[in-house]
Amino acid sequence: MLPPFIIEQIRKREEDRRQHERPLHLELPLVHPEPMRRPKVEDDIDRGVIIVELGT
């Protein structure tokens, strides 16, 4: 059987190795939607008129 201090050393080394193998956090690639753009003032000139009759 191994002496206790050697067992403790092996345990510490294994624990250190495990900590270095797995990342502490993950960075997820997030896609941010582009902000909606307002139409240009020039587009307002070509607008038409719609008449909707409700009821008879």
CHARMM-style PDB file with segment names, atoms N, HN, CA, C and O in Angstrom:
ATOM      1  N   MET     1       0.850  -1.194   0.000  1.00  0.00      PROA
ATOM      2  CA  MET     1       0.000   0.000   0.000  1.00  0.00      PROA
ATOM      3  C   MET     1       0.887   1.246   0.000  1.00  0.00      PROA
ATOM      4  O   MET     1       1.970   1.250   0.584  1.00  0.00      PROA
ATOM      5  N   LEU     2       0.415   2.290  -0.657  1.00  0.00      PROA
ATOM      6  HN  LEU     2      -0.465   2.286  -1.132  1.00  0.00      PROA
ATOM      7  CA  LEU     2       1.176   3.530  -0.758  1.00  0.00      PROA
ATOM      8  C   LEU     2       1.009   4.360   0.514  1.00  0.00      PROA
ATOM      9  O   LEU     2      -0.021   4.291   1.184  1.00  0.00      PROA
ATOM     10  N   PRO     3       2.021   5.132   0.830  1.00  0.00      PROA
ATOM     11  CA  PRO     3       1.897   6.033   1.987  1.00  0.00      PROA
ATOM     12  C   PRO     3       0.851   7.125   1.709  1.00  0.00      PROA
ATOM     13  O   PRO     3       0.626   7.488   0.554  1.00  0.00      PROA
ATOM     14  N   PRO     4       0.221   7.641   2.756  1.00  0.00      PROA
ATOM     15  CA  PRO     4      -0.861   8.630   2.589  1.00  0.00      PROA
ATOM     16  C   PRO     4      -0.440   9.896   1.832  1.00  0.00      PROA
ATOM     17  O   PRO     4      -1.233  10.435   1.059  1.00  0.00      PROA
ATOM     18  N   PHE     5       0.785  10.378   2.037  1.00  0.00      PROA
ATOM     19  HN  PHE     5       1.428   9.940   2.665  1.00  0.00      PROA
ATOM     20  CA  PHE     5       1.182  11.613   1.367  1.00  0.00      PROA
ATOM     21  C   PHE     5       1.283  11.411  -0.151  1.00  0.00      PROA
ATOM     22  O   PHE     5       1.014  12.342  -0.910  1.00  0.00      PROA
ATOM     23  N   ILE     6       1.660  10.230  -0.598  1.00  0.00      PROA
ATOM     24  HN  ILE     6       1.879   9.473   0.018  1.00  0.00      PROA
ATOM     25  CA  ILE     6       1.730   9.942  -2.026  1.00  0.00      PROA
ATOM     26  C   ILE     6       0.314   9.860  -2.610  1.00  0.00      PROA
ATOM     27  O   ILE     6       0.064  10.359  -3.707  1.00  0.00      PROA
ATOM     28  N   ILE     7      -0.585   9.246  -1.893  1.00  0.00      PROA
ATOM     29  HN  ILE     7      -0.382   8.841  -1.001  1.00  0.00      PROA
ATOM     30  CA  ILE     7      -1.988   9.170  -2.329  1.00  0.00      PROA
ATOM     31  C   ILE     7      -2.568  10.581  -2.452  1.00  0.00      PROA
ATOM     32  O   ILE     7      -3.297  10.879  -3.398  1.00  0.00      PROA
ATOM     33  N   GLU     8      -2.239  11.437  -1.495  1.00  0.00      PROA
ATOM     34  HN  GLU     8      -1.647  11.195  -0.727  1.00  0.00      PROA
ATOM     35  CA  GLU     8      -2.727  12.820  -1.530  1.00  0.00      PROA
ATOM     36  C   GLU     8      -2.139  13.574  -2.734  1.00  0.00      PROA
ATOM     37  O   GLU     8      -2.850  14.342  -3.383  1.00  0.00      PROA
ATOM     38  N   GLN     9      -0.886  13.368  -3.029  1.00  0.00      PROA
ATOM     39  HN  GLN     9      -0.309  12.745  -2.501  1.00  0.00      PROA
ATOM     40  CA  GLN     9      -0.252  14.003  -4.185  1.00  0.00      PROA
ATOM     41  C   GLN     9      -0.922  13.562  -5.494  1.00  0.00      PROA
ATOM     42  O   GLN     9      -1.197  14.381  -6.371  1.00  0.00      PROA
ATOM     43  N   ILE    10      -1.172  12.286  -5.605  1.00  0.00      PROA
ATOM     44  HN  ILE    10      -0.949  11.621  -4.892  1.00  0.00      PROA
ATOM     45  CA  ILE    10      -1.834  11.763  -6.804  1.00  0.00      PROA
ATOM     46  C   ILE    10      -3.229  12.361  -6.947  1.00  0.00      PROA
ATOM     47  O   ILE    10      -3.637  12.744  -8.044  1.00  0.00      PROA
ATOM     48  N   ARG    11      -3.953  12.439  -5.841  1.00  0.00      PROA
ATOM     49  HN  ARG    11      -3.622  12.128  -4.951  1.00  0.00      PROA
ATOM     50  CA  ARG    11      -5.299  13.002  -5.862  1.00  0.00      PROA
ATOM     51  C   ARG    11      -5.274  14.477  -6.294  1.00  0.00      PROA
ATOM     52  O   ARG    11      -6.112  14.901  -7.090  1.00  0.00      PROA
ATOM     53  N   LYS    12      -4.326  15.250  -5.777  1.00  0.00      PROA
ATOM     54  HN  LYS    12      -3.646  14.906  -5.130  1.00  0.00      PROA
ATOM     55  CA  LYS    12      -4.215  16.664  -6.152  1.00  0.00      PROA
ATOM     56  C   LYS    12      -3.875  16.824  -7.626  1.00  0.00      PROA
ATOM     57  O   LYS    12      -4.433  17.689  -8.300  1.00  0.00      PROA
ATOM     58  N   ARG    13      -2.975  16.009  -8.125  1.00  0.00      PROA
ATOM     59  HN  ARG    13      -2.521  15.307  -7.577  1.00  0.00      PROA
ATOM     60  CA  ARG    13      -2.602  16.088  -9.535  1.00  0.00      PROA
ATOM     61  C   ARG    13      -3.779  15.748 -10.435  1.00  0.00      PROA
ATOM     62  O   ARG    13      -3.989  16.403 -11.456  1.00  0.00      PROA
ATOM     63  N   GLU    14      -4.540  14.741 -10.069  1.00  0.00      PROA
ATOM     64  HN  GLU    14      -4.369  14.209  -9.240  1.00  0.00      PROA
ATOM     65  CA  GLU    14      -5.724  14.365 -10.853  1.00  0.00      PROA
ATOM     66  C   GLU    14      -6.756  15.496 -10.840  1.00  0.00      PROA
ATOM     67  O   GLU    14      -7.367  15.801 -11.864  1.00  0.00      PROA
ATOM     68  N   GLU    15      -6.938  16.102  -9.687  1.00  0.00      PROA
ATOM     69  HN  GLU    15      -6.441  15.853  -8.855  1.00  0.00      PROA
ATOM     70  CA  GLU    15      -7.901  17.193  -9.569  1.00  0.00      PROA
ATOM     71  C   GLU    15      -7.466  18.388 -10.413  1.00  0.00      PROA
ATOM     72  O   GLU    15      -8.294  18.988 -11.099  1.00  0.00      PROA
ATOM     73  N   ASP    16      -6.186  18.743 -10.375  1.00  0.00      PROA
ATOM     74  HN  ASP    16      -5.514  18.256  -9.817  1.00  0.00      PROA
ATOM     75  CA  ASP    16      -5.663  19.838 -11.188  1.00  0.00      PROA
ATOM     76  C   ASP    16      -5.831  19.540 -12.673  1.00  0.00      PROA
ATOM     77  O   ASP    16      -6.198  20.423 -13.448  1.00  0.00      PROA
ATOM     78  N   ARG    17      -5.568  18.323 -13.064  1.00  0.00      PROA
ATOM     79  HN  ARG    17      -5.270  17.605 -12.435  1.00  0.00      PROA
ATOM     80  CA  ARG    17      -5.689  17.937 -14.469  1.00  0.00      PROA
ATOM     81  C   ARG    17      -7.139  18.059 -14.935  1.00  0.00      PROA
ATOM     82  O   ARG    17      -7.395  18.527 -16.045  1.00  0.00      PROA
ATOM     83  N   ARG    18      -8.073  17.647 -14.109  1.00  0.00      PROA
ATOM     84  HN  ARG    18      -7.865  17.267 -13.208  1.00  0.00      PROA
ATOM     85  CA  ARG    18      -9.500  17.735 -14.471  1.00  0.00      PROA
ATOM     86  C   ARG    18      -9.942  19.184 -14.622  1.00  0.00      PROA
ATOM     87  O   ARG    18     -10.728  19.506 -15.513  1.00  0.00      PROA
ATOM     88  N   GLN    19      -9.441  20.058 -13.755  1.00  0.00      PROA
ATOM     89  HN  GLN    19      -8.802  19.796 -13.031  1.00  0.00      PROA
ATOM     90  CA  GLN    19      -9.825  21.472 -13.831  1.00  0.00      PROA
ATOM     91  C   GLN    19      -9.317  22.113 -15.109  1.00  0.00      PROA
ATOM     92  O   GLN    19      -9.976  22.994 -15.662  1.00  0.00      PROA
ATOM     93  N   HSD    20      -8.166  21.690 -15.584  1.00  0.00      PROA
ATOM     94  HN  HSD    20      -7.630  20.975 -15.136  1.00  0.00      PROA
ATOM     95  CA  HSD    20      -7.615  22.273 -16.804  1.00  0.00      PROA
ATOM     96  C   HSD    20      -8.254  21.684 -18.055  1.00  0.00      PROA
ATOM     97  O   HSD    20      -8.200  22.309 -19.114  1.00  0.00      PROA
ATOM     98  N   GLU    21      -8.844  20.527 -17.969  1.00  0.00      PROA
ATOM     99  HN  GLU    21      -8.889  20.020 -17.109  1.00  0.00      PROA
ATOM    100  CA  GLU    21      -9.456  19.888 -19.133  1.00  0.00      PROA
ATOM    101  C   GLU    21     -10.801  20.501 -19.481  1.00  0.00      PROA
ATOM    102  O   GLU    21     -11.104  20.663 -20.663  1.00  0.00      PROA
ATOM    103  N   ARG    22     -11.604  20.843 -18.509  1.00  0.00      PROA
ATOM    104  HN  ARG    22     -11.358  20.711 -17.549  1.00  0.00      PROA
ATOM    105  CA  ARG    22     -12.933  21.371 -18.805  1.00  0.00      PROA
ATOM    106  C   ARG    22     -12.944  22.892 -18.650  1.00  0.00      PROA
ATOM    107  O   ARG    22     -12.337  23.420 -17.718  1.00  0.00      PROA
ATOM    108  N   PRO    23     -13.609  23.584 -19.531  1.00  0.00      PROA
ATOM    109  CA  PRO    23     -13.639  25.048 -19.456  1.00  0.00      PROA
ATOM    110  C   PRO    23     -14.531  25.506 -18.306  1.00  0.00      PROA
ATOM    111  O   PRO    23     -15.489  24.827 -17.938  1.00  0.00      PROA
ATOM    112  N   LEU    24     -14.206  26.647 -17.756  1.00  0.00      PROA
ATOM    113  HN  LEU    24     -13.427  27.198 -18.055  1.00  0.00      PROA
ATOM    114  CA  LEU    24     -15.006  27.205 -16.676  1.00  0.00      PROA
ATOM    115  C   LEU    24     -16.297  27.827 -17.199  1.00  0.00      PROA
ATOM    116  O   LEU    24     -17.316  27.823 -16.509  1.00  0.00      PROA
ATOM    117  N   HSD    25     -16.252  28.355 -18.402  1.00  0.00      PROA
ATOM    118  HN  HSD    25     -15.424  28.358 -18.962  1.00  0.00      PROA
ATOM    119  CA  HSD    25     -17.448  28.924 -19.022  1.00  0.00      PROA
ATOM    120  C   HSD    25     -17.342  28.766 -20.536  1.00  0.00      PROA
ATOM    121  O   HSD    25     -16.258  28.601 -21.096  1.00  0.00      PROA
ATOM    122  N   LEU    26     -18.482  28.822 -21.159  1.00  0.00      PROA
ATOM    123  HN  LEU    26     -19.363  28.956 -20.703  1.00  0.00      PROA
ATOM    124  CA  LEU    26     -18.547  28.714 -22.610  1.00  0.00      PROA
ATOM    125  C   LEU    26     -19.050  30.034 -23.170  1.00  0.00      PROA
ATOM    126  O   LEU    26     -19.934  30.670 -22.596  1.00  0.00      PROA
ATOM    127  N   GLU    27     -18.485  30.433 -24.282  1.00  0.00      PROA
ATOM    128  HN  GLU    27     -17.767  29.917 -24.748  1.00  0.00      PROA
ATOM    129  CA  GLU    27     -18.976  31.620 -24.959  1.00  0.00      PROA
ATOM    130  C   GLU    27     -19.822  31.194 -26.140  1.00  0.00      PROA
ATOM    131  O   GLU    27     -19.344  30.511 -27.046  1.00  0.00      PROA
ATOM    132  N   LEU    28     -21.071  31.596 -26.126  1.00  0.00      PROA
ATOM    133  HN  LEU    28     -21.459  32.151 -25.390  1.00  0.00      PROA
ATOM    134  CA  LEU    28     -21.991  31.240 -27.193  1.00  0.00      PROA
ATOM    135  C   LEU    28     -22.017  32.357 -28.229  1.00  0.00      PROA
ATOM    136  O   LEU    28     -22.069  33.535 -27.874  1.00  0.00      PROA
ATOM    137  N   PRO    29     -21.982  31.997 -29.493  1.00  0.00      PROA
ATOM    138  CA  PRO    29     -22.076  33.041 -30.518  1.00  0.00      PROA
ATOM    139  C   PRO    29     -23.522  33.531 -30.618  1.00  0.00      PROA
ATOM    140  O   PRO    29     -24.415  32.781 -31.012  1.00  0.00      PROA
ATOM    141  N   LEU    30     -23.736  34.772 -30.264  1.00  0.00      PROA
ATOM    142  HN  LEU    30     -23.011  35.381 -29.943  1.00  0.00      PROA
ATOM    143  CA  LEU    30     -25.081  35.337 -30.301  1.00  0.00      PROA
ATOM    144  C   LEU    30     -25.202  36.264 -31.506  1.00  0.00      PROA
ATOM    145  O   LEU    30     -24.324  37.085 -31.769  1.00  0.00      PROA
ATOM    146  N   VAL    31     -26.288  36.118 -32.217  1.00  0.00      PROA
ATOM    147  HN  VAL    31     -27.002  35.451 -32.003  1.00  0.00      PROA
ATOM    148  CA  VAL    31     -26.543  36.954 -33.387  1.00  0.00      PROA
ATOM    149  C   VAL    31     -27.507  38.056 -32.962  1.00  0.00      PROA
ATOM    150  O   VAL    31     -28.626  37.786 -32.526  1.00  0.00      PROA
ATOM    151  N   HSD    32     -27.062  39.283 -33.094  1.00  0.00      PROA
ATOM    152  HN  HSD    32     -26.153  39.503 -33.448  1.00  0.00      PROA
ATOM    153  CA  HSD    32     -27.913  40.418 -32.738  1.00  0.00      PROA
ATOM    154  C   HSD    32     -28.631  40.890 -33.996  1.00  0.00      PROA
ATOM    155  O   HSD    32     -27.991  41.153 -35.015  1.00  0.00      PROA
ATOM    156  N   PRO    33     -29.956  41.000 -33.930  1.00  0.00      PROA
ATOM    157  CA  PRO    33     -30.672  41.469 -35.118  1.00  0.00      PROA
ATOM    158  C   PRO    33     -30.326  42.933 -35.406  1.00  0.00      PROA
ATOM    159  O   PRO    33     -30.091  43.727 -34.496  1.00  0.00      PROA
ATOM    160  N   GLU    34     -30.302  43.259 -36.689  1.00  0.00      PROA
ATOM    161  HN  GLU    34     -30.492  42.614 -37.428  1.00  0.00      PROA
ATOM    162  CA  GLU    34     -30.023  44.635 -37.070  1.00  0.00      PROA
ATOM    163  C   GLU    34     -31.236  45.503 -36.732  1.00  0.00      PROA
ATOM    164  O   GLU    34     -32.374  45.053 -36.858  1.00  0.00      PROA
ATOM    165  N   PRO    35     -31.000  46.723 -36.310  1.00  0.00      PROA
ATOM    166  CA  PRO    35     -32.145  47.591 -35.980  1.00  0.00      PROA
ATOM    167  C   PRO    35     -32.955  47.905 -37.241  1.00  0.00      PROA
ATOM    168  O   PRO    35     -32.418  48.015 -38.343  1.00  0.00      PROA
ATOM    169  N   MET    36     -34.264  48.045 -37.034  1.00  0.00      PROA
ATOM    170  HN  MET    36     -34.700  47.956 -36.139  1.00  0.00      PROA
ATOM    171  CA  MET    36     -35.131  48.361 -38.173  1.00  0.00      PROA
ATOM    172  C   MET    36     -34.833  49.771 -38.667  1.00  0.00      PROA
ATOM    173  O   MET    36     -34.628  50.696 -37.881  1.00  0.00      PROA
ATOM    174  N   ARG    37     -34.815  49.907 -39.966  1.00  0.00      PROA
ATOM    175  HN  ARG    37     -34.982  49.156 -40.605  1.00  0.00      PROA
ATOM    176  CA  ARG    37     -34.524  51.207 -40.550  1.00  0.00      PROA
ATOM    177  C   ARG    37     -35.820  51.865 -40.996  1.00  0.00      PROA
ATOM    178  O   ARG    37     -36.720  51.213 -41.525  1.00  0.00      PROA
ATOM    179  N   ARG    38     -35.892  53.138 -40.777  1.00  0.00      PROA
ATOM    180  HN  ARG    38     -35.161  53.668 -40.347  1.00  0.00      PROA
ATOM    181  CA  ARG    38     -37.075  53.881 -41.198  1.00  0.00      PROA
ATOM    182  C   ARG    38     -36.955  54.205 -42.679  1.00  0.00      PROA
ATOM    183  O   ARG    38     -35.853  54.438 -43.177  1.00  0.00      PROA
ATOM    184  N   PRO    39     -38.085  54.223 -43.387  1.00  0.00      PROA
ATOM    185  CA  PRO    39     -38.021  54.571 -44.812  1.00  0.00      PROA
ATOM    186  C   PRO    39     -37.580  56.024 -44.981  1.00  0.00      PROA
ATOM    187  O   PRO    39     -37.794  56.861 -44.105  1.00  0.00      PROA
ATOM    188  N   LYS    40     -36.978  56.293 -46.098  1.00  0.00      PROA
ATOM    189  HN  LYS    40     -36.804  55.612 -46.810  1.00  0.00      PROA
ATOM    190  CA  LYS    40     -36.528  57.656 -46.380  1.00  0.00      PROA
ATOM    191  C   LYS    40     -37.726  58.564 -46.598  1.00  0.00      PROA
ATOM    192  O   LYS    40     -38.809  58.092 -46.944  1.00  0.00      PROA
ATOM    193  N   VAL    41     -37.547  59.826 -46.405  1.00  0.00      PROA
ATOM    194  HN  VAL    41     -36.667  60.209 -46.124  1.00  0.00      PROA
ATOM    195  CA  VAL    41     -38.618  60.810 -46.585  1.00  0.00      PROA
ATOM    196  C   VAL    41     -39.081  60.807 -48.033  1.00  0.00      PROA
ATOM    197  O   VAL    41     -40.253  61.071 -48.302  1.00  0.00      PROA
ATOM    198  N   GLU    42     -38.194  60.518 -48.963  1.00  0.00      PROA
ATOM    199  HN  GLU    42     -37.242  60.303 -48.744  1.00  0.00      PROA
ATOM    200  CA  GLU    42     -38.543  60.505 -50.383  1.00  0.00      PROA
ATOM    201  C   GLU    42     -39.588  59.435 -50.694  1.00  0.00      PROA
ATOM    202  O   GLU    42     -40.365  59.595 -51.636  1.00  0.00      PROA
ATOM    203  N   ASP    43     -39.624  58.343 -49.917  1.00  0.00      PROA
ATOM    204  HN  ASP    43     -38.993  58.213 -49.152  1.00  0.00      PROA
ATOM    205  CA  ASP    43     -40.601  57.285 -50.152  1.00  0.00      PROA
ATOM    206  C   ASP    43     -42.026  57.736 -49.831  1.00  0.00      PROA
ATOM    207  O   ASP    43     -42.983  57.189 -50.379  1.00  0.00      PROA
ATOM    208  N   ASP    44     -42.177  58.722 -48.954  1.00  0.00      PROA
ATOM    209  HN  ASP    44     -41.400  59.167 -48.509  1.00  0.00      PROA
ATOM    210  CA  ASP    44     -43.506  59.195 -48.564  1.00  0.00      PROA
ATOM    211  C   ASP    44     -44.252  59.841 -49.727  1.00  0.00      PROA
ATOM    212  O   ASP    44     -45.482  59.864 -49.715  1.00  0.00      PROA
ATOM    213  N   ILE    45     -43.563  60.358 -50.710  1.00  0.00      PROA
ATOM    214  HN  ILE    45     -42.563  60.340 -50.719  1.00  0.00      PROA
ATOM    215  CA  ILE    45     -44.189  61.057 -51.829  1.00  0.00      PROA
ATOM    216  C   ILE    45     -45.023  60.094 -52.676  1.00  0.00      PROA
ATOM    217  O   ILE    45     -46.056  60.499 -53.210  1.00  0.00      PROA
ATOM    218  N   ASP    46     -44.607  58.836 -52.814  1.00  0.00      PROA
ATOM    219  HN  ASP    46     -43.769  58.507 -52.380  1.00  0.00      PROA
ATOM    220  CA  ASP    46     -45.278  57.888 -53.692  1.00  0.00      PROA
ATOM    221  C   ASP    46     -46.418  57.132 -53.006  1.00  0.00      PROA
ATOM    222  O   ASP    46     -46.944  56.183 -53.586  1.00  0.00      PROA
ATOM    223  N   ARG    47     -46.804  57.509 -51.829  1.00  0.00      PROA
ATOM    224  HN  ARG    47     -46.376  58.280 -51.358  1.00  0.00      PROA
ATOM    225  CA  ARG    47     -47.858  56.778 -51.117  1.00  0.00      PROA
ATOM    226  C   ARG    47     -49.222  57.078 -51.719  1.00  0.00      PROA
ATOM    227  O   ARG    47     -49.482  58.178 -52.206  1.00  0.00      PROA
ATOM    228  N   GLY    48     -50.098  56.052 -51.670  1.00  0.00      PROA
ATOM    229  HN  GLY    48     -49.886  55.158 -51.274  1.00  0.00      PROA
ATOM    230  CA  GLY    48     -51.458  56.224 -52.164  1.00  0.00      PROA
ATOM    231  C   GLY    48     -52.431  56.305 -50.991  1.00  0.00      PROA
ATOM    232  O   GLY    48     -52.026  56.360 -49.830  1.00  0.00      PROA
ATOM    233  N   VAL    49     -53.733  56.311 -51.322  1.00  0.00      PROA
ATOM    234  HN  VAL    49     -54.062  56.266 -52.265  1.00  0.00      PROA
ATOM    235  CA  VAL    49     -54.786  56.388 -50.316  1.00  0.00      PROA
ATOM    236  C   VAL    49     -55.650  55.156 -50.448  1.00  0.00      PROA
ATOM    237  O   VAL    49     -56.007  54.770 -51.562  1.00  0.00      PROA
ATOM    238  N   ILE    50     -55.997  54.526 -49.330  1.00  0.00      PROA
ATOM    239  HN  ILE    50     -55.708  54.840 -48.426  1.00  0.00      PROA
ATOM    240  CA  ILE    50     -56.894  53.362 -49.342  1.00  0.00      PROA
ATOM    241  C   ILE    50     -58.112  53.732 -48.501  1.00  0.00      PROA
ATOM    242  O   ILE    50     -57.987  54.205 -47.372  1.00  0.00      PROA
ATOM    243  N   ILE    51     -59.290  53.505 -49.076  1.00  0.00      PROA
ATOM    244  HN  ILE    51     -59.391  53.121 -49.993  1.00  0.00      PROA
ATOM    245  CA  ILE    51     -60.544  53.766 -48.362  1.00  0.00      PROA
ATOM    246  C   ILE    51     -61.184  52.421 -48.052  1.00  0.00      PROA
ATOM    247  O   ILE    51     -61.427  51.610 -48.946  1.00  0.00      PROA
ATOM    248  N   VAL    52     -61.451  52.198 -46.769  1.00  0.00      PROA
ATOM    249  HN  VAL    52     -61.254  52.856 -46.043  1.00  0.00      PROA
ATOM    250  CA  VAL    52     -62.065  50.950 -46.339  1.00  0.00      PROA
ATOM    251  C   VAL    52     -63.415  51.301 -45.723  1.00  0.00      PROA
ATOM    252  O   VAL    52     -63.493  52.077 -44.770  1.00  0.00      PROA
ATOM    253  N   GLU    53     -64.483  50.716 -46.284  1.00  0.00      PROA
ATOM    254  HN  GLU    53     -64.419  50.086 -47.058  1.00  0.00      PROA
ATOM    255  CA  GLU    53     -65.818  50.960 -45.739  1.00  0.00      PROA
ATOM    256  C   GLU    53     -66.184  49.827 -44.791  1.00  0.00      PROA
ATOM    257  O   GLU    53     -66.149  48.653 -45.160  1.00  0.00      PROA
ATOM    258  N   LEU    54     -66.527  50.189 -43.595  1.00  0.00      PROA
ATOM    259  HN  LEU    54     -66.555  51.142 -43.295  1.00  0.00      PROA
ATOM    260  CA  LEU    54     -66.931  49.212 -42.600  1.00  0.00      PROA
ATOM    261  C   LEU    54     -68.452  49.251 -42.471  1.00  0.00      PROA
ATOM    262  O   LEU    54     -69.025  50.304 -42.193  1.00  0.00      PROA
ATOM    263  N   GLY    55     -69.101  48.117 -42.670  1.00  0.00      PROA
ATOM    264  HN  GLY    55     -68.635  47.261 -42.896  1.00  0.00      PROA
ATOM    265  CA  GLY    55     -70.557  48.065 -42.589  1.00  0.00      PROA
ATOM    266  C   GLY    55     -71.216  48.449 -43.904  1.00  0.00      PROA
ATOM    267  O   GLY    55     -70.541  48.813 -44.867  1.00  0.00      PROA
ATOM    268  N   THR    56     -72.547  48.364 -43.933  1.00  0.00      PROA
ATOM    269  HN  THR    56     -73.095  48.068 -43.150  1.00  0.00      PROA
ATOM    270  CA  THR    56     -73.274  48.694 -45.157  1.00  0.00      PROA
ATOM    271  C   THR    56     -74.238  49.812 -44.967  1.00  0.00      PROA
ATOM    272  OT1 THR    56     -74.924  50.203 -45.912  1.00  0.00      PROA
TER     273      THR     56
END
